[in-house]
Amino acid sequence: MPTIFALASGMPPAAIAIMRISGPEAFAAARALAGALPEPRRAAVRALRDPATGLMLDRAIVVAFPGPDSATGEDIVEFHLHGGRAVIAAVSAVLATQPGLQAAVAGEFTKRALMAGRIDLAEAEGLGDLLMAQTEGQRRSALALAEGALSRAVSGWAQALLDISARVEAELDFSDEDDVAPSSGDATSADIAALAAQVDAVLANPPVERLRDGIRIVLAGPPNAGKSTLLNAMVEREAAIVSPIAGTTRDRIEAAIIRDGVAYVLTDTAGLAAGSTDPIELIGMERAIEAMAGADIVLWLGDAPPGNDAARTIWLWPRADEREDEPSAHRLRVSGRTGEGLVALWDRIAAQSRQLLPREDQLALNQRQRALCAQCLGALQAAAAEPDLLLIAEQLRLARDALDQITGATHVEAMLDALFSRFCIGK
């Protein structure tokens, strides 16, 4: 593979800029600019010069990491430069002229680490989430994944599967041999069922998307109930148009907020008016109903009781500053105009959100990982219920294949481009 280089630190200007070079020509290119390299993993100051002209580019700290014991499994050199734009541009331009070097694309360093076996696919996904983390919960979950929490769980499941499969295959192939003891079908089924229960327990954990994308809160109710005013008060900015005219909001309006380390996406919706014949209003109501169906929490501002899904609904007494009557015990007084009840409302939302988010000690899977775990679970459940040894062996093979796809041991090429497109250039 060609040797790649890229800025691995933040965008300039900055105090320090780290230029990373990885590949078979990394040391040769570094020597062309810096002269003799320091001992491996020892930092030393070197004058960087353009090999073609001898002009000095910068005085930098140089660190060399010989492969395969490096982040990418290849030879790596880092130049710790002064972080000005002109310095970075000059060093990049000279590196681009060196034999065998080319600029890296997004995620290419991490992709090489994956291909070299320095990390697996689940760890790479965790690293991608870590780069995008905006909240403490996102950081903890992504770091656990990047540090191999899921990989270790999958490794344990895979080892248990291999042990069970070996017993089944031995009985299939060598049951007539004296040194192969007959296995107990009940014991094998019990072992498979126990493993299935472990996978099922992880699948029952809340998905990582709620941490990454935010808890979805939908404000719904009749026209002119104060939904837009309340949304603006909750996100503390003018995200939605507010008007005394009923039906001002015709479409869904989304606003994101991070509160107490939790990401939320609030959605204002069109008022739900019975008997409307306005085609635009009808489309808005359809979208409002669709948003409510996909919500994690619904803030219902109507006077009529909310629908059947009360577990995820908070029934509000909106525009409390304009009303003289008192709400029932089931409703929470709020006013987007005066701020009355907002603290209590956020407390209720936070309490419900804690049930929707994974705990610190729980594995949180993304959609791809959940789908593969579900495939593994289905195969294990089929194997546990199957009396035929040959079919049991096949279901166990399918379960192992699903686990291998989680860590990238098989079928890895199909999703690499999608994964690494989320990474920055120097990662």
C-alpha positions in Angstrom: 0.0 0.0 0.0 1.2 3.6 -0.5 2.5 5.6 2.4 -0.1 8.1 3.6 0.2 11.4 5.5 -2.2 13.8 7.0 -2.7 16.3 9.8 -3.8 14.3 12.8 -4.6 17.2 15.1 -7.2 20.0 15.1 -7.6 22.6 12.4 -5.1 25.4 12.4 -4.1 27.8 13.8 -3.1 26.1 17.0 -0.1 25.8 19.3 0.9 22.4 18.0 0.0 20.5 14.8 0.7 16.8 14.5 1.5 15.5 11.0 1.3 11.7 10.8 3.0 9.6 8.2 2.2 5.8 7.9 3.4 3.2 5.5 6.5 1.5 4.1 8.2 4.8 3.0 7.4 6.6 6.3 10.9 6.4 7.7 12.6 7.3 4.3 10.4 10.3 3.9 11.0 11.5 7.4 14.7 11.1 7.0 14.6 13.2 3.8 13.1 16.1 5.8 14.6 15.6 9.3 17.8 13.8 8.7 18.6 11.0 11.3 15.5 9.8 13.2 15.5 9.5 17.0 15.3 6.1 18.7 11.9 4.5 18.4 9.3 6.1 20.7 11.8 8.8 21.8 11.0 12.4 21.0 13.7 14.6 19.6 13.9 18.1 18.1 14.8 18.2 14.4 15.1 20.9 11.8 12.7 20.0 8.9 14.1 21.0 5.5 12.8 20.8 1.9 15.1 18.1 0.4 14.9 19.8 -3.0 16.1 23.3 -1.9 17.5 22.8 1.6 15.2 25.6 2.9 14.1 25.2 6.5 10.4 24.4 6.9 10.1 24.3 10.7 11.8 23.1 13.9 9.7 20.2 15.1 9.6 17.3 17.5 9.9 14.0 15.7 8.8 10.6 17.0 9.1 7.3 15.2 7.0 4.2 15.8 8.3 1.1 13.9 5.7 -1.4 12.8 4.1 -3.8 13.5 3.9 -2.4 17.1 2.3 0.8 16.0 -1.3 2.2 15.7 -1.6 1.1 12.1 0.7 -1.9 12.2 3.0 0.0 9.8 6.0 2.3 10.3 4.7 5.6 11.6 6.4 9.0 12.0 4.9 12.0 13.7 6.1 15.6 13.2 4.9 17.9 16.0 5.0 21.2 14.2 4.1 24.7 15.1 0.4 25.0 14.4 0.3 27.8 11.8 -1.5 27.3 8.5 1.6 28.2 6.5 3.8 25.7 8.4 1.3 22.9 7.8 0.9 23.8 4.2 4.6 23.9 3.6 5.3 20.5 5.2 2.3 18.9 3.5 3.5 20.2 0.1 7.0 18.8 0.6 5.7 15.4 1.8 3.5 15.2 -1.3 6.6 15.3 -3.5 8.3 12.4 -1.7 8.4 9.0 -3.5 5.5 6.7 -2.6 3.6 9.2 -0.5 0.0 10.4 -0.9 -2.5 12.4 1.2 -4.7 10.2 3.4 -8.5 10.1 2.9 -11.0 10.1 5.8 -10.5 7.2 8.2 -7.6 5.7 6.3 -5.2 5.4 9.3 -7.9 3.6 11.3 -8.8 1.4 8.3 -5.2 0.3 8.1 -5.2 -0.5 11.8 -8.3 -2.7 11.3 -6.7 -4.5 8.3 -3.5 -5.1 10.3 -5.5 -6.6 13.1 -4.6 -3.8 15.6 -8.3 -3.2 16.3 -11.4 -5.1 15.2 -14.5 -3.7 13.5 -16.5 -3.2 16.8 -13.6 -1.2 18.2 -13.4 0.9 15.0 -17.1 1.7 15.3 -16.5 2.7 18.9 -13.7 5.0 17.9 -15.9 6.6 15.2 -18.5 7.3 17.9 -15.9 8.6 20.2 -14.8 11.1 17.6 -18.4 12.4 17.3 -19.2 12.3 21.0 -20.8 15.5 22.4 -22.1 14.3 25.8 -20.6 12.5 28.7 -22.9 9.5 28.1 -21.8 9.3 24.5 -18.2 9.5 25.5 -18.4 6.7 28.1 -20.3 4.4 25.7 -18.0 5.0 22.8 -14.9 4.6 24.9 -16.1 1.3 26.2 -16.7 0.1 22.7 -13.3 1.4 21.4 -11.6 -0.2 24.3 -13.0 -3.6 23.4 -16.0 -4.2 25.7 -18.2 -5.6 23.0 -15.3 -7.5 21.4 -14.5 -9.2 24.7 -18.2 -10.2 25.1 -18.3 -11.5 21.6 -15.1 -13.4 22.1 -16.5 -15.1 25.1 -19.7 -16.1 23.2 -17.7 -17.3 20.3 -15.5 -19.5 22.5 -18.5 -21.0 24.1 -20.0 -21.6 20.7 -16.9 -23.3 19.5 -16.8 -25.6 22.5 -20.5 -26.6 21.9 -19.9 -27.0 18.2 -16.9 -29.2 18.8 -18.9 -31.6 20.9 -21.7 -31.7 18.3 -19.3 -32.2 15.4 -17.4 -34.9 17.3 -20.5 -36.9 17.9 -21.5 -36.5 14.3 -18.2 -37.6 12.8 -16.7 -39.9 15.4 -19.5 -41.4 17.4 -18.3 -44.9 16.5 -14.9 -44.3 18.0 -14.1 -45.7 21.4 -12.4 -42.5 22.7 -15.4 -40.2 21.9 -17.9 -40.2 24.7 -21.5 -39.8 23.6 -22.8 -36.3 24.4 -26.0 -35.6 26.3 -28.6 -33.9 24.1 -30.2 -32.3 27.1 -26.9 -30.9 28.3 -26.1 -29.5 24.8 -29.5 -27.8 24.6 -29.0 -26.4 28.0 -25.6 -24.9 27.1 -27.0 -23.4 24.0 -30.0 -21.9 25.8 -27.7 -20.4 28.5 -25.6 -18.8 25.8 -28.8 -17.5 24.1 -29.8 -15.9 27.3 -26.5 -14.0 27.5 -27.0 -12.6 24.0 -30.6 -11.8 24.7 -29.7 -9.9 27.8 -27.4 -7.6 25.8 -30.0 -7.2 23.1 -32.4 -6.0 25.9 -30.2 -3.1 26.7 -31.2 0.3 25.3 -29.6 1.0 21.9 -26.6 3.3 21.4 -28.6 5.5 19.0 -30.5 7.1 21.9 -27.2 8.2 23.3 -25.8 9.3 20.0 -28.8 10.8 18.3 -30.7 12.0 21.4 -33.9 11.3 23.2 -36.7 12.2 20.8 -39.4 14.4 22.5 -42.5 15.3 20.5 -44.8 18.2 21.6 -48.3 17.4 20.4 -51.9 18.6 21.0 -54.6 20.7 19.4 -54.0 24.0 17.5 -53.0 27.0 19.6 -52.2 24.9 22.7 -48.8 26.6 23.2 -46.6 24.0 21.7 -44.3 26.3 19.8 -44.0 28.7 22.8 -43.1 25.8 25.1 -40.5 24.4 22.7 -38.8 27.8 22.4 -38.7 28.0 26.2 -37.3 24.5 26.6 -34.5 25.0 24.1 -34.0 28.6 25.2 -34.1 30.1 21.7 -36.6 31.1 19.0 -36.6 27.8 17.1 -40.3 27.9 16.1 -42.6 30.7 14.9 -45.0 31.8 17.6 -48.3 33.4 16.7 -51.8 33.8 18.3 -53.2 32.4 15.1 -54.2 28.8 15.4 -52.4 26.5 13.0 -49.3 28.5 12.6 -47.1 25.4 12.7 -47.8 23.3 9.6 -44.8 21.0 9.6 -42.5 19.4 12.1 -39.8 21.7 13.5 -36.9 20.1 15.3 -34.5 21.6 17.8 -31.6 19.9 19.5 -30.4 20.6 23.1 -27.9 19.0 25.5 -29.1 19.2 29.1 -27.2 17.7 32.1 -25.1 15.6 29.7 -28.0 14.1 27.8 -28.8 14.9 24.2 -32.5 15.6 23.3 -34.2 16.4 20.0 -37.5 18.3 20.5 -40.1 18.3 17.8 -42.9 20.8 17.4 -45.8 19.5 15.4 -48.9 20.8 13.7 -52.0 21.0 15.8 -54.4 18.0 15.7 -57.7 19.5 14.7 -60.8 17.3 14.2 -62.8 17.8 11.0 -60.2 19.8 9.1 -60.5 19.8 5.3 -57.4 21.9 4.5 -55.0 19.6 2.5 -51.9 21.3 3.9 -53.2 21.0 7.5 -54.1 17.4 6.9 -50.5 16.7 5.8 -49.2 18.4 8.8 -51.4 16.4 11.1 -50.3 13.1 9.4 -46.7 14.1 10.1 -47.5 15.0 13.7 -49.1 11.6 14.2 -46.0 9.9 12.6 -43.7 11.9 14.9 -45.7 10.8 17.9 -45.4 7.2 16.9 -41.6 7.5 16.7 -41.1 9.5 19.8 -39.4 8.3 23.0 -41.4 10.8 25.1 -44.5 12.7 24.1 -45.5 15.9 25.7 -49.3 16.0 25.3 -50.8 19.5 25.6 -54.4 18.6 24.9 -57.2 18.8 27.5 -58.5 15.5 26.3 -56.6 12.6 27.9 -53.7 11.2 25.8 -54.0 8.0 24.0 -53.2 4.5 25.2 -49.5 4.9 25.2 -49.4 6.6 28.6 -46.1 5.1 29.7 -44.1 7.5 27.4 -46.5 10.4 27.6 -46.3 13.4 30.0 -49.7 15.1 30.1 -49.3 18.9 30.5 -51.5 21.7 31.6 -50.2 24.3 29.1 -50.4 28.1 29.1 -50.9 27.9 32.9 -50.4 31.7 33.2 -53.6 32.3 31.2 -55.8 29.8 33.0 -57.8 30.3 36.2 -58.9 26.7 36.8 -56.6 24.1 38.3 -55.3 20.9 36.6 -56.0 17.4 37.8 -53.3 15.5 39.6 -52.3 13.8 36.4 -51.3 17.0 34.6 -48.2 19.2 35.0 -48.7 23.0 35.0 -46.4 24.7 32.5 -46.1 28.0 30.8 -43.7 28.6 28.0 -44.2 32.4 28.3 -43.4 32.7 32.0 -41.3 29.6 32.5 -43.6 28.2 35.2 -43.2 24.5 35.6 -40.2 24.1 33.3 -37.8 22.8 36.0 -40.4 20.2 37.1 -41.0 19.3 33.4 -37.3 18.7 32.8 -37.1 16.7 36.0 -39.9 14.4 34.7 -38.2 14.1 31.3 -34.8 13.3 32.9 -36.5 10.6 35.1 -38.1 9.0 32.0 -34.9 9.3 30.0 -32.9 7.4 32.6 -35.0 4.3 31.7 -34.4 4.8 28.0 -30.6 5.2 28.1 -28.0 2.5 28.7 -26.3 2.4 32.1 -22.6 2.9 32.5 -22.2 -0.9 33.1 -24.3 -1.9 30.1 -23.2 -2.7 26.5 -25.0 -0.4 24.1 -25.1 -1.8 20.5 -25.6 0.1 17.3 -28.1 -1.0 14.7 -25.7 -3.2 12.8 -24.4 -4.9 15.9 -28.0 -5.4 17.2 -29.1 -7.0 13.9 -26.2 -9.4 14.0 -26.8 -10.3 17.6 -30.4 -10.9 16.8 -29.3 -13.3 14.0 -27.0 -15.1 16.4 -29.8 -15.3 19.0 -32.3 -16.7 16.4 -29.8 -19.4 15.3 -29.1 -20.3 19.0 -32.8 -20.6 19.8 -33.4 -22.7 16.7 -30.4 -25.0 17.7 -31.7 -25.4 21.2 -35.1 -26.6 20.0 -33.7 -28.8 17.2 -33.3 -32.6 17.9 -31.3 -33.4 14.7 -27.5 -33.1 15.4 -26.8 -32.1 11.8 -29.2 -29.2 11.9 -27.9 -28.2 15.3 -24.4 -28.0 13.8 -25.7 -25.8 11.0 -27.5 -23.4 13.3 -24.4 -23.1 15.5 -22.4 -22.3 12.3 -24.8 -19.5 11.5 -24.5 -18.2 15.0 -20.7 -18.1 14.8 -20.9 -16.4 11.4 -23.1 -13.6 12.9 -20.6 -13.1 15.8 -17.7 -13.0 13.3 -19.4 -10.2 11.4 -19.7 -8.1 14.6 -15.9 -7.9 15.0 -15.2 -8.0 11.3 -13.6 -11.4 11.1 -15.9 -12.0 8.0 -17.9 -9.9 5.6 -16.0 -6.8 6.6 -15.6 -5.1 3.2 -19.3 -4.5 2.8 -19.5 -1.7 5.3 -15.9 -0.2 5.6 -16.5 2.7 3.3 -19.7 3.7 5.2 -17.9 3.4 8.5 -14.8 5.4 7.7 -16.5 8.2 5.8 -17.5 9.4 9.3 -13.9 9.8 10.4 -11.7 12.9 10.0 -8.9 12.9 7.5 -6.0 12.3 10.0 -7.6 9.4 11.9 
